[in-house]
């Protein structure tokens, strides 16, 4: 199983570790639960910014987890 945190375009002000890009754009896997990818995006609302984090199984291309909040909880990385 490969779980990556790879974000070369992380906004400045976050001093978080960045993982190596182990998949190197090879997103073809042979079975479920071998590799996951994720992304974080920011959504502007009338009440302020929300962050949306999502995890996708590369085999099924299905969302296997997501979280939304007012900030990124750095203790979970």
N, CA, C and O atoms as a Maestro MAE file, in Angstrom:
{
 s_m_m2io_version
 :::
 2.0.0
}

f_m_ct {
 s_m_title
 :::
 protein
 m_atom[308] {
  # First column is atom index #
  i_m_mmod_type
  r_m_x_coord
  r_m_y_coord
  r_m_z_coord
  i_m_residue_number
  s_m_chain_name
  s_m_pdb_residue_name
  s_m_pdb_atom_name
  i_m_atomic_number
  :::
  1 25 0.842 -1.166 0.000 1 A "UNK " " N  " 7
  2 3 0.000 0.000 0.000 1 A "UNK " " CA " 6
  3 2 0.893 1.236 0.000 1 A "UNK " " C  " 6
  4 15 1.897 1.287 0.710 1 A "UNK " " O  " 8
  5 25 0.523 2.225 -0.795 2 A "UNK " " N  " 7
  6 3 1.272 3.468 -0.879 2 A "UNK " " CA " 6
  7 2 0.329 4.608 -0.552 2 A "UNK " " C  " 6
  8 15 -0.714 4.748 -1.190 2 A "UNK " " O  " 8
  9 25 0.671 5.415 0.419 3 A "UNK " " N  " 7
  10 3 -0.090 6.615 0.743 3 A "UNK " " CA " 6
  11 2 0.865 7.783 0.637 3 A "UNK " " C  " 6
  12 15 1.881 7.826 1.332 3 A "UNK " " O  " 8
  13 25 0.549 8.720 -0.220 4 A "UNK " " N  " 7
  14 3 1.455 9.829 -0.488 4 A "UNK " " CA " 6
  15 2 0.885 11.147 -0.018 4 A "UNK " " C  " 6
  16 15 -0.319 11.383 -0.111 4 A "UNK " " O  " 8
  17 25 1.738 11.987 0.476 5 A "UNK " " N  " 7
  18 3 1.422 13.390 0.688 5 A "UNK " " CA " 6
  19 2 2.430 14.138 -0.166 5 A "UNK " " C  " 6
  20 15 3.574 14.348 0.236 5 A "UNK " " O  " 8
  21 25 1.990 14.532 -1.342 6 A "UNK " " N  " 7
  22 3 2.876 15.184 -2.299 6 A "UNK " " CA " 6
  23 2 2.185 16.422 -2.814 6 A "UNK " " C  " 6
  24 15 1.161 16.322 -3.489 6 A "UNK " " O  " 8
  25 25 2.716 17.571 -2.514 7 A "UNK " " N  " 7
  26 3 2.087 18.805 -2.936 7 A "UNK " " CA " 6
  27 2 3.163 19.846 -3.199 7 A "UNK " " C  " 6
  28 15 3.528 20.599 -2.297 7 A "UNK " " O  " 8
  29 25 3.678 19.898 -4.430 8 A "UNK " " N  " 7
  30 3 4.727 20.876 -4.714 8 A "UNK " " CA " 6
  31 2 4.223 22.307 -4.701 8 A "UNK " " C  " 6
  32 15 5.032 23.233 -4.645 8 A "UNK " " O  " 8
  33 25 2.924 22.522 -4.749 9 A "UNK " " N  " 7
  34 3 2.394 23.878 -4.785 9 A "UNK " " CA " 6
  35 2 1.771 24.310 -3.481 9 A "UNK " " C  " 6
  36 15 0.847 25.123 -3.483 9 A "UNK " " O  " 8
  37 25 2.251 23.788 -2.362 10 A "UNK " " N  " 7
  38 3 1.691 24.131 -1.066 10 A "UNK " " CA " 6
  39 2 1.878 25.626 -0.799 10 A "UNK " " C  " 6
  40 15 2.961 26.165 -1.025 10 A "UNK " " O  " 8
  41 25 0.820 26.300 -0.316 11 A "UNK " " N  " 7
  42 3 0.938 27.740 -0.055 11 A "UNK " " CA " 6
  43 2 2.036 28.025 0.974 11 A "UNK " " C  " 6
  44 15 2.289 27.221 1.870 11 A "UNK " " O  " 8
  45 25 2.667 29.164 0.830 12 A "UNK " " N  " 7
  46 3 3.687 29.542 1.801 12 A "UNK " " CA " 6
  47 2 3.029 29.761 3.160 12 A "UNK " " C  " 6
  48 15 1.831 30.035 3.239 12 A "UNK " " O  " 8
  49 25 3.796 29.643 4.203 13 A "UNK " " N  " 7
  50 3 3.267 29.792 5.546 13 A "UNK " " CA " 6
  51 2 3.026 28.451 6.223 13 A "UNK " " C  " 6
  52 15 2.866 28.397 7.442 13 A "UNK " " O  " 8
  53 25 2.996 27.364 5.449 14 A "UNK " " N  " 7
  54 3 2.867 26.036 6.024 14 A "UNK " " CA " 6
  55 2 4.233 25.381 6.002 14 A "UNK " " C  " 6
  56 15 4.826 25.202 4.939 14 A "UNK " " O  " 8
  57 25 4.721 25.032 7.151 15 A "UNK " " N  " 7
  58 3 6.017 24.378 7.245 15 A "UNK " " CA " 6
  59 2 5.782 22.890 7.480 15 A "UNK " " C  " 6
  60 15 6.078 22.377 8.559 15 A "UNK " " O  " 8
  61 25 5.244 22.184 6.461 16 A "UNK " " N  " 7
  62 3 4.900 20.785 6.583 16 A "UNK " " CA " 6
  63 2 5.819 19.942 5.707 16 A "UNK " " C  " 6
  64 15 6.294 20.416 4.675 16 A "UNK " " O  " 8
  65 25 6.075 18.700 6.105 17 A "UNK " " N  " 7
  66 3 6.918 17.837 5.276 17 A "UNK " " CA " 6
  67 2 6.209 17.471 3.983 17 A "UNK " " C  " 6
  68 15 4.986 17.338 3.956 17 A "UNK " " O  " 8
  69 25 6.971 17.308 2.919 18 A "UNK " " N  " 7
  70 3 6.445 16.886 1.627 18 A "UNK " " CA " 6
  71 2 7.075 15.544 1.290 18 A "UNK " " C  " 6
  72 15 8.298 15.408 1.301 18 A "UNK " " O  " 8
  73 25 6.234 14.545 0.987 19 A "UNK " " N  " 7
  74 3 6.732 13.195 0.683 19 A "UNK " " CA " 6
  75 2 7.270 13.133 -0.734 19 A "UNK " " C  " 6
  76 15 6.898 13.938 -1.588 19 A "UNK " " O  " 8
  77 25 8.147 12.173 -0.977 20 A "UNK " " N  " 7
  78 3 8.629 11.921 -2.330 20 A "UNK " " CA " 6
  79 2 7.479 11.440 -3.209 20 A "UNK " " C  " 6
  80 15 6.541 10.812 -2.719 20 A "UNK " " O  " 8
  81 25 7.549 11.728 -4.482 21 A "UNK " " N  " 7
  82 3 6.532 11.302 -5.440 21 A "UNK " " CA " 6
  83 2 6.838 9.864 -5.859 21 A "UNK " " C  " 6
  84 15 7.472 9.647 -6.892 21 A "UNK " " O  " 8
  85 25 6.402 8.893 -5.081 22 A "UNK " " N  " 7
  86 3 6.743 7.491 -5.311 22 A "UNK " " CA " 6
  87 2 6.072 6.909 -6.550 22 A "UNK " " C  " 6
  88 15 6.628 6.005 -7.174 22 A "UNK " " O  " 8
  89 25 4.905 7.396 -6.918 23 A "UNK " " N  " 7
  90 3 4.209 6.854 -8.083 23 A "UNK " " CA " 6
  91 2 4.770 7.397 -9.391 23 A "UNK " " C  " 6
  92 15 4.633 6.750 -10.429 23 A "UNK " " O  " 8
  93 25 5.390 8.550 -9.365 24 A "UNK " " N  " 7
  94 3 5.974 9.159 -10.554 24 A "UNK " " CA " 6
  95 2 5.009 9.130 -11.737 24 A "UNK " " C  " 6
  96 15 5.378 8.755 -12.850 24 A "UNK " " O  " 8
  97 25 3.761 9.533 -11.472 25 A "UNK " " N  " 7
  98 3 2.683 9.611 -12.475 25 A "UNK " " CA " 6
  99 2 2.253 8.258 -13.035 25 A "UNK " " C  " 6
  100 15 1.495 8.217 -14.005 25 A "UNK " " O  " 8
  101 25 2.712 7.150 -12.454 26 A "UNK " " N  " 7
  102 3 2.249 5.826 -12.850 26 A "UNK " " CA " 6
  103 2 1.029 5.503 -11.985 26 A "UNK " " C  " 6
  104 15 1.168 5.019 -10.861 26 A "UNK " " O  " 8
  105 25 -0.150 5.770 -12.510 27 A "UNK " " N  " 7
  106 3 -1.372 5.624 -11.726 27 A "UNK " " CA " 6
  107 2 -2.159 4.375 -12.114 27 A "UNK " " C  " 6
  108 15 -3.361 4.300 -11.859 27 A "UNK " " O  " 8
  109 25 -1.496 3.392 -12.728 28 A "UNK " " N  " 7
  110 3 -2.134 2.126 -13.067 28 A "UNK " " CA " 6
  111 2 -1.800 1.116 -11.982 28 A "UNK " " C  " 6
  112 15 -0.632 0.786 -11.773 28 A "UNK " " O  " 8
  113 25 -2.816 0.629 -11.297 29 A "UNK " " N  " 7
  114 3 -2.624 -0.378 -10.251 29 A "UNK " " CA " 6
  115 2 -3.465 -1.601 -10.591 29 A "UNK " " C  " 6
  116 15 -4.442 -1.501 -11.333 29 A "UNK " " O  " 8
  117 25 -3.087 -2.755 -10.049 30 A "UNK " " N  " 7
  118 3 -3.710 -4.032 -10.408 30 A "UNK " " CA " 6
  119 2 -4.875 -4.433 -9.524 30 A "UNK " " C  " 6
  120 15 -5.690 -5.262 -9.930 30 A "UNK " " O  " 8
  121 25 -4.977 -3.869 -8.322 31 A "UNK " " N  " 7
  122 3 -6.081 -4.215 -7.426 31 A "UNK " " CA " 6
  123 2 -6.325 -3.075 -6.453 31 A "UNK " " C  " 6
  124 15 -5.509 -2.167 -6.294 31 A "UNK " " O  " 8
  125 25 -7.480 -3.161 -5.811 32 A "UNK " " N  " 7
  126 3 -7.870 -2.121 -4.854 32 A "UNK " " CA " 6
  127 2 -6.930 -2.114 -3.650 32 A "UNK " " C  " 6
  128 15 -6.290 -3.119 -3.340 32 A "UNK " " O  " 8
  129 25 -6.859 -0.984 -2.989 33 A "UNK " " N  " 7
  130 3 -6.104 -0.797 -1.750 33 A "UNK " " CA " 6
  131 2 -4.594 -0.940 -1.916 33 A "UNK " " C  " 6
  132 15 -3.898 -1.244 -0.947 33 A "UNK " " O  " 8
  133 25 -4.077 -0.728 -3.120 34 A "UNK " " N  " 7
  134 3 -2.626 -0.724 -3.338 34 A "UNK " " CA " 6
  135 2 -2.056 0.677 -3.258 34 A "UNK " " C  " 6
  136 15 -0.969 0.881 -2.717 34 A "UNK " " O  " 8
  137 25 -2.787 1.645 -3.797 35 A "UNK " " N  " 7
  138 3 -2.275 3.017 -3.830 35 A "UNK " " CA " 6
  139 2 -3.431 3.991 -3.691 35 A "UNK " " C  " 6
  140 15 -4.506 3.800 -4.260 35 A "UNK " " O  " 8
  141 25 -3.185 5.019 -2.935 36 A "UNK " " N  " 7
  142 3 -4.169 6.077 -2.725 36 A "UNK " " CA " 6
  143 2 -3.534 7.410 -3.105 36 A "UNK " " C  " 6
  144 15 -2.323 7.595 -2.985 36 A "UNK " " O  " 8
  145 25 -4.359 8.318 -3.556 37 A "UNK " " N  " 7
  146 3 -3.901 9.683 -3.782 37 A "UNK " " CA " 6
  147 2 -4.855 10.619 -3.056 37 A "UNK " " C  " 6
  148 15 -5.989 10.258 -2.740 37 A "UNK " " O  " 8
  149 25 -4.382 11.804 -2.804 38 A "UNK " " N  " 7
  150 3 -5.213 12.766 -2.098 38 A "UNK " " CA " 6
  151 2 -4.909 14.173 -2.541 38 A "UNK " " C  " 6
  152 15 -3.902 14.442 -3.197 38 A "UNK " " O  " 8
  153 25 -5.793 15.056 -2.170 39 A "UNK " " N  " 7
  154 3 -5.598 16.460 -2.496 39 A "UNK " " CA " 6
  155 2 -6.319 17.298 -1.460 39 A "UNK " " C  " 6
  156 15 -7.258 16.843 -0.807 39 A "UNK " " O  " 8
  157 25 -5.865 18.511 -1.325 40 A "UNK " " N  " 7
  158 3 -6.509 19.493 -0.448 40 A "UNK " " CA " 6
  159 2 -6.828 20.710 -1.293 40 A "UNK " " C  " 6
  160 15 -5.982 21.200 -2.041 40 A "UNK " " O  " 8
  161 25 -8.043 21.191 -1.170 41 A "UNK " " N  " 7
  162 3 -8.426 22.406 -1.873 41 A "UNK " " CA " 6
  163 2 -9.132 23.329 -0.892 41 A "UNK " " C  " 6
  164 15 -9.594 22.903 0.166 41 A "UNK " " O  " 8
  165 25 -9.203 24.575 -1.258 42 A "UNK " " N  " 7
  166 3 -9.832 25.581 -0.413 42 A "UNK " " CA " 6
  167 2 -11.075 26.104 -1.109 42 A "UNK " " C  " 6
  168 15 -11.068 26.356 -2.314 42 A "UNK " " O  " 8
  169 25 -12.144 26.266 -0.334 43 A "UNK " " N  " 7
  170 3 -13.428 26.693 -0.865 43 A "UNK " " CA " 6
  171 2 -13.837 27.972 -0.145 43 A "UNK " " C  " 6
  172 15 -13.923 28.007 1.082 43 A "UNK " " O  " 8
  173 25 -14.090 29.025 -0.925 44 A "UNK " " N  " 7
  174 3 -14.517 30.287 -0.333 44 A "UNK " " CA " 6
  175 2 -16.030 30.238 -0.082 44 A "UNK " " C  " 6
  176 15 -16.803 29.895 -0.976 44 A "UNK " " O  " 8
  177 25 -16.438 30.581 1.125 45 A "UNK " " N  " 7
  178 3 -17.851 30.651 1.473 45 A "UNK " " CA " 6
  179 2 -18.147 32.045 2.002 45 A "UNK " " C  " 6
  180 15 -17.235 32.853 2.179 45 A "UNK " " O  " 8
  181 25 -19.406 32.327 2.253 46 A "UNK " " N  " 7
  182 3 -19.768 33.627 2.814 46 A "UNK " " CA " 6
  183 2 -19.232 33.794 4.233 46 A "UNK " " C  " 6
  184 15 -19.078 34.918 4.711 46 A "UNK " " O  " 8
  185 25 -18.953 32.696 4.898 47 A "UNK " " N  " 7
  186 3 -18.453 32.745 6.272 47 A "UNK " " CA " 6
  187 2 -16.936 32.653 6.361 47 A "UNK " " C  " 6
  188 15 -16.379 32.727 7.456 47 A "UNK " " O  " 8
  189 25 -16.260 32.492 5.228 48 A "UNK " " N  " 7
  190 3 -14.802 32.378 5.221 48 A "UNK " " CA " 6
  191 2 -14.356 31.190 4.387 48 A "UNK " " C  " 6
  192 15 -15.129 30.631 3.610 48 A "UNK " " O  " 8
  193 25 -13.094 30.814 4.563 49 A "UNK " " N  " 7
  194 3 -12.510 29.725 3.773 49 A "UNK " " CA " 6
  195 2 -12.675 28.399 4.488 49 A "UNK " " C  " 6
  196 15 -12.552 28.322 5.711 49 A "UNK " " O  " 8
  197 25 -12.955 27.346 3.715 50 A "UNK " " N  " 7
  198 3 -12.972 25.972 4.202 50 A "UNK " " CA " 6
  199 2 -11.923 25.179 3.448 50 A "UNK " " C  " 6
  200 15 -11.666 25.439 2.272 50 A "UNK " " O  " 8
  201 25 -11.317 24.214 4.121 51 A "UNK " " N  " 7
  202 3 -10.402 23.312 3.427 51 A "UNK " " CA " 6
  203 2 -11.105 21.973 3.257 51 A "UNK " " C  " 6
  204 15 -11.781 21.494 4.168 51 A "UNK " " O  " 8
  205 25 -10.938 21.370 2.073 52 A "UNK " " N  " 7
  206 3 -11.511 20.066 1.764 52 A "UNK " " CA " 6
  207 2 -10.364 19.126 1.411 52 A "UNK " " C  " 6
  208 15 -9.642 19.356 0.441 52 A "UNK " " O  " 8
  209 25 -10.199 18.074 2.199 53 A "UNK " " N  " 7
  210 3 -9.180 17.054 1.931 53 A "UNK " " CA " 6
  211 2 -9.897 15.789 1.477 53 A "UNK " " C  " 6
  212 15 -10.917 15.403 2.049 53 A "UNK " " O  " 8
  213 25 -9.354 15.147 0.443 54 A "UNK " " N  " 7
  214 3 -9.999 13.974 -0.122 54 A "UNK " " CA " 6
  215 2 -8.951 12.906 -0.417 54 A "UNK " " C  " 6
  216 15 -7.828 13.227 -0.806 54 A "UNK " " O  " 8
  217 25 -9.317 11.623 -0.231 55 A "UNK " " N  " 7
  218 3 -8.449 10.487 -0.528 55 A "UNK " " CA " 6
  219 2 -9.184 9.573 -1.502 55 A "UNK " " C  " 6
  220 15 -10.350 9.239 -1.291 55 A "UNK " " O  " 8
  221 25 -8.490 9.164 -2.584 56 A "UNK " " N  " 7
  222 3 -9.080 8.349 -3.643 56 A "UNK " " CA " 6
  223 2 -8.259 7.076 -3.829 56 A "UNK " " C  " 6
  224 15 -7.029 7.125 -3.863 56 A "UNK " " O  " 8
  225 25 -8.942 5.935 -3.949 57 A "UNK " " N  " 7
  226 3 -8.302 4.663 -4.291 57 A "UNK " " CA " 6
  227 2 -8.018 4.691 -5.791 57 A "UNK " " C  " 6
  228 15 -8.936 4.869 -6.592 57 A "UNK " " O  " 8
  229 25 -6.758 4.517 -6.175 58 A "UNK " " N  " 7
  230 3 -6.402 4.619 -7.591 58 A "UNK " " CA " 6
  231 2 -6.989 3.508 -8.456 58 A "UNK " " C  " 6
  232 15 -7.201 3.718 -9.650 58 A "UNK " " O  " 8
  233 25 -7.253 2.346 -7.896 59 A "UNK " " N  " 7
  234 3 -7.807 1.256 -8.688 59 A "UNK " " CA " 6
  235 2 -9.277 1.506 -9.031 59 A "UNK " " C  " 6
  236 15 -9.663 1.459 -10.198 59 A "UNK " " O  " 8
  237 25 -10.082 1.767 -8.021 60 A "UNK " " N  " 7
  238 3 -11.519 1.956 -8.242 60 A "UNK " " CA " 6
  239 2 -11.878 3.390 -8.610 60 A "UNK " " C  " 6
  240 15 -12.977 3.656 -9.096 60 A "UNK " " O  " 8
  241 25 -10.955 4.307 -8.378 61 A "UNK " " N  " 7
  242 3 -11.192 5.742 -8.595 61 A "UNK " " CA " 6
  243 2 -12.341 6.253 -7.727 61 A "UNK " " C  " 6
  244 15 -13.001 7.232 -8.074 61 A "UNK " " O  " 8
  245 25 -12.573 5.593 -6.615 62 A "UNK " " N  " 7
  246 3 -13.625 5.973 -5.690 62 A "UNK " " CA " 6
  247 2 -13.032 6.757 -4.520 62 A "UNK " " C  " 6
  248 15 -11.908 6.506 -4.085 62 A "UNK " " O  " 8
  249 25 -13.811 7.701 -4.031 63 A "UNK " " N  " 7
  250 3 -13.416 8.444 -2.835 63 A "UNK " " CA " 6
  251 2 -13.535 7.498 -1.646 63 A "UNK " " C  " 6
  252 15 -14.603 6.936 -1.400 63 A "UNK " " O  " 8
  253 25 -12.445 7.323 -0.911 64 A "UNK " " N  " 7
  254 3 -12.469 6.444 0.260 64 A "UNK " " CA " 6
  255 2 -12.428 7.234 1.563 64 A "UNK " " C  " 6
  256 15 -12.591 6.662 2.640 64 A "UNK " " O  " 8
  257 25 -12.216 8.527 1.472 65 A "UNK " " N  " 7
  258 3 -12.234 9.360 2.668 65 A "UNK " " CA " 6
  259 2 -12.178 10.834 2.317 65 A "UNK " " C  " 6
  260 15 -11.602 11.225 1.302 65 A "UNK " " O  " 8
  261 25 -12.783 11.642 3.167 66 A "UNK " " N  " 7
  262 3 -12.723 13.076 2.971 66 A "UNK " " CA " 6
  263 2 -12.949 13.764 4.312 66 A "UNK " " C  " 6
  264 15 -13.510 13.185 5.243 66 A "UNK " " O  " 8
  265 25 -12.506 14.989 4.386 67 A "UNK " " N  " 7
  266 3 -12.700 15.792 5.584 67 A "UNK " " CA " 6
  267 2 -12.776 17.259 5.180 67 A "UNK " " C  " 6
  268 15 -12.085 17.703 4.263 67 A "UNK " " O  " 8
  269 25 -13.623 17.998 5.877 68 A "UNK " " N  " 7
  270 3 -13.761 19.421 5.603 68 A "UNK " " CA " 6
  271 2 -13.658 20.168 6.928 68 A "UNK " " C  " 6
  272 15 -14.195 19.725 7.943 68 A "UNK " " O  " 8
  273 25 -12.973 21.291 6.910 69 A "UNK " " N  " 7
  274 3 -12.835 22.067 8.127 69 A "UNK " " CA " 6
  275 2 -12.356 23.474 7.845 69 A "UNK " " C  " 6
  276 15 -12.082 23.840 6.703 69 A "UNK " " O  " 8
  277 25 -12.259 24.253 8.906 70 A "UNK " " N  " 7
  278 3 -11.822 25.646 8.779 70 A "UNK " " CA " 6
  279 2 -10.317 25.771 8.628 70 A "UNK " " C  " 6
  280 15 -9.822 26.820 8.215 70 A "UNK " " O  " 8
  281 25 -9.578 24.710 8.960 71 A "UNK " " N  " 7
  282 3 -8.119 24.738 8.842 71 A "UNK " " CA " 6
  283 2 -7.625 23.315 8.612 71 A "UNK " " C  " 6
  284 15 -8.380 22.353 8.753 71 A "UNK " " O  " 8
  285 25 -6.359 23.194 8.259 72 A "UNK " " N  " 7
  286 3 -5.747 21.883 8.055 72 A "UNK " " CA " 6
  287 2 -5.185 21.412 9.392 72 A "UNK " " C  " 6
  288 15 -4.310 22.079 9.945 72 A "UNK " " O  " 8
  289 25 -5.654 20.286 9.934 73 A "UNK " " N  " 7
  290 3 -5.129 19.796 11.206 73 A "UNK " " CA " 6
  291 2 -3.756 19.159 11.012 73 A "UNK " " C  " 6
  292 15 -3.669 17.996 10.619 73 A "UNK " " O  " 8
  293 25 -2.700 19.891 11.279 74 A "UNK " " N  " 7
  294 3 -1.343 19.430 11.003 74 A "UNK " " CA " 6
  295 2 -0.937 18.250 11.875 74 A "UNK " " C  " 6
  296 15 0.011 17.548 11.523 74 A "UNK " " O  " 8
  297 25 -1.588 18.006 12.958 75 A "UNK " " N  " 7
  298 3 -1.234 16.887 13.814 75 A "UNK " " CA " 6
  299 2 -1.548 15.538 13.212 75 A "UNK " " C  " 6
  300 15 -1.084 14.520 13.726 75 A "UNK " " O  " 8
  301 25 -2.328 15.493 12.128 76 A "UNK " " N  " 7
  302 3 -2.731 14.237 11.507 76 A "UNK " " CA " 6
  303 2 -1.803 13.822 10.386 76 A "UNK " " C  " 6
  304 15 -1.956 12.721 9.858 76 A "UNK " " O  " 8
  305 25 -0.847 14.650 9.996 77 A "UNK " " N  " 7
  306 3 0.016 14.324 8.869 77 A "UNK " " CA " 6
  307 2 1.162 13.456 9.279 77 A "UNK " " C  " 6
  308 15 1.988 13.089 8.444 77 A "UNK " " O  " 8
  :::
 }
 m_bond[307] {
  # First column is bond index #
  i_m_from
  i_m_to
  i_m_order
  :::
  1 1 2 1
  2 2 3 1
  3 3 4 2
  4 3 5 1
  5 5 6 1
  6 6 7 1
  7 7 8 2
  8 7 9 1
  9 9 10 1
  10 10 11 1
  11 11 12 2
  12 11 13 1
  13 13 14 1
  14 14 15 1
  15 15 16 2
  16 15 17 1
  17 17 18 1
  18 18 19 1
  19 19 20 2
  20 19 21 1
  21 21 22 1
  22 22 23 1
  23 23 24 2
  24 23 25 1
  25 25 26 1
  26 26 27 1
  27 27 28 2
  28 27 29 1
  29 29 30 1
  30 30 31 1
  31 31 32 2
  32 31 33 1
  33 33 34 1
  34 34 35 1
  35 35 36 2
  36 35 37 1
  37 37 38 1
  38 38 39 1
  39 39 40 2
  40 39 41 1
  41 41 42 1
  42 42 43 1
  43 43 44 2
  44 43 45 1
  45 45 46 1
  46 46 47 1
  47 47 48 2
  48 47 49 1
  49 49 50 1
  50 50 51 1
  51 51 52 2
  52 51 53 1
  53 53 54 1
  54 54 55 1
  55 55 56 2
  56 55 57 1
  57 57 58 1
  58 58 59 1
  59 59 60 2
  60 59 61 1
  61 61 62 1
  62 62 63 1
  63 63 64 2
  64 63 65 1
  65 65 66 1
  66 66 67 1
  67 67 68 2
  68 67 69 1
  69 69 70 1
  70 70 71 1
  71 71 72 2
  72 71 73 1
  73 73 74 1
  74 74 75 1
  75 75 76 2
  76 75 77 1
  77 77 78 1
  78 78 79 1
  79 79 80 2
  80 79 81 1
  81 81 82 1
  82 82 83 1
  83 83 84 2
  84 83 85 1
  85 85 86 1
  86 86 87 1
  87 87 88 2
  88 87 89 1
  89 89 90 1
  90 90 91 1
  91 91 92 2
  92 91 93 1
  93 93 94 1
  94 94 95 1
  95 95 96 2
  96 95 97 1
  97 97 98 1
  98 98 99 1
  99 99 100 2
  100 99 101 1
  101 101 102 1
  102 102 103 1
  103 103 104 2
  104 103 105 1
  105 105 106 1
  106 106 107 1
  107 107 108 2
  108 107 109 1
  109 109 110 1
  110 110 111 1
  111 111 112 2
  112 111 113 1
  113 113 114 1
  114 114 115 1
  115 115 116 2
  116 115 117 1
  117 117 118 1
  118 118 119 1
  119 119 120 2
  120 119 121 1
  121 121 122 1
  122 122 123 1
  123 123 124 2
  124 123 125 1
  125 125 126 1
  126 126 127 1
  127 127 128 2
  128 127 129 1
  129 129 130 1
  130 130 131 1
  131 131 132 2
  132 131 133 1
  133 133 134 1
  134 134 135 1
  135 135 136 2
  136 135 137 1
  137 137 138 1
  138 138 139 1
  139 139 140 2
  140 139 141 1
  141 141 142 1
  142 142 143 1
  143 143 144 2
  144 143 145 1
  145 145 146 1
  146 146 147 1
  147 147 148 2
  148 147 149 1
  149 149 150 1
  150 150 151 1
  151 151 152 2
  152 151 153 1
  153 153 154 1
  154 154 155 1
  155 155 156 2
  156 155 157 1
  157 157 158 1
  158 158 159 1
  159 159 160 2
  160 159 161 1
  161 161 162 1
  162 162 163 1
  163 163 164 2
  164 163 165 1
  165 165 166 1
  166 166 167 1
  167 167 168 2
  168 167 169 1
  169 169 170 1
  170 170 171 1
  171 171 172 2
  172 171 173 1
  173 173 174 1
  174 174 175 1
  175 175 176 2
  176 175 177 1
  177 177 178 1
  178 178 179 1
  179 179 180 2
  180 179 181 1
  181 181 182 1
  182 182 183 1
  183 183 184 2
  184 183 185 1
  185 185 186 1
  186 186 187 1
  187 187 188 2
  188 187 189 1
  189 189 190 1
  190 190 191 1
  191 191 192 2
  192 191 193 1
  193 193 194 1
  194 194 195 1
  195 195 196 2
  196 195 197 1
  197 197 198 1
  198 198 199 1
  199 199 200 2
  200 199 201 1
  201 201 202 1
  202 202 203 1
  203 203 204 2
  204 203 205 1
  205 205 206 1
  206 206 207 1
  207 207 208 2
  208 207 209 1
  209 209 210 1
  210 210 211 1
  211 211 212 2
  212 211 213 1
  213 213 214 1
  214 214 215 1
  215 215 216 2
  216 215 217 1
  217 217 218 1
  218 218 219 1
  219 219 220 2
  220 219 221 1
  221 221 222 1
  222 222 223 1
  223 223 224 2
  224 223 225 1
  225 225 226 1
  226 226 227 1
  227 227 228 2
  228 227 229 1
  229 229 230 1
  230 230 231 1
  231 231 232 2
  232 231 233 1
  233 233 234 1
  234 234 235 1
  235 235 236 2
  236 235 237 1
  237 237 238 1
  238 238 239 1
  239 239 240 2
  240 239 241 1
  241 241 242 1
  242 242 243 1
  243 243 244 2
  244 243 245 1
  245 245 246 1
  246 246 247 1
  247 247 248 2
  248 247 249 1
  249 249 250 1
  250 250 251 1
  251 251 252 2
  252 251 253 1
  253 253 254 1
  254 254 255 1
  255 255 256 2
  256 255 257 1
  257 257 258 1
  258 258 259 1
  259 259 260 2
  260 259 261 1
  261 261 262 1
  262 262 263 1
  263 263 264 2
  264 263 265 1
  265 265 266 1
  266 266 267 1
  267 267 268 2
  268 267 269 1
  269 269 270 1
  270 270 271 1
  271 271 272 2
  272 271 273 1
  273 273 274 1
  274 274 275 1
  275 275 276 2
  276 275 277 1
  277 277 278 1
  278 278 279 1
  279 279 280 2
  280 279 281 1
  281 281 282 1
  282 282 283 1
  283 283 284 2
  284 283 285 1
  285 285 286 1
  286 286 287 1
  287 287 288 2
  288 287 289 1
  289 289 290 1
  290 290 291 1
  291 291 292 2
  292 291 293 1
  293 293 294 1
  294 294 295 1
  295 295 296 2
  296 295 297 1
  297 297 298 1
  298 298 299 1
  299 299 300 2
  300 299 301 1
  301 301 302 1
  302 302 303 1
  303 303 304 2
  304 303 305 1
  305 305 306 1
  306 306 307 1
  307 307 308 2
  :::
 }
}
